[in-house]
């Protein structure tokens, strides 16, 4: 069973920076896509950023220009660098990945709280 483990969440002031990491239990070269979602209290889970094997990374309009998704193949990790964070970025952030065998996996989430 593939596991995805997020880390890096916490409390940060508005305007600050933070990096979330998602460590996979298998070689990330086996994934067709890896993505970050978030879910704010009382809201639906939404796609924030996604890396796919083909094409450029996708970013939602709400974070475009502030967040960057990147892969660290040596560590089997996908990261989300978040700059200029806003209170509305407060949410539980989830890692999601799909591999070449058709498997579809979610992490347990990491909480980000942005104070104003």
HELIX and SHEET records of a PDB file:
HELIX    1   1 UNK A   28  UNK A   30  5                                   3    
HELIX    2   2 UNK A   73  UNK A   75  5                                   3    
HELIX    3   3 UNK A   87  UNK A   89  5                                   3    
SHEET    1   A 4 UNK A   4  UNK A   7  0                                        
SHEET    2   A 4 UNK A  18  UNK A  24 -1                                        
SHEET    3   A 4 UNK A  77  UNK A  82 -1                                        
SHEET    4   A 4 UNK A  67  UNK A  72 -1                                        
SHEET    1   B 6 UNK A  10  UNK A  13  0                                        
SHEET    2   B 6 UNK A 110  UNK A 115  1                                        
SHEET    3   B 6 UNK A  91  UNK A  99 -1                                        
SHEET    4   B 6 UNK A  31  UNK A  39 -1                                        
SHEET    5   B 6 UNK A  46  UNK A  52 -1                                        
SHEET    6   B 6 UNK A  58  UNK A  59 -1                                        
SHEET    1   C 4 UNK A  10  UNK A  13  0                                        
SHEET    2   C 4 UNK A 110  UNK A 115  1                                        
SHEET    3   C 4 UNK A  91  UNK A  99 -1                                        
SHEET    4   C 4 UNK A 104  UNK A 106 -1                                        
END                                                                             
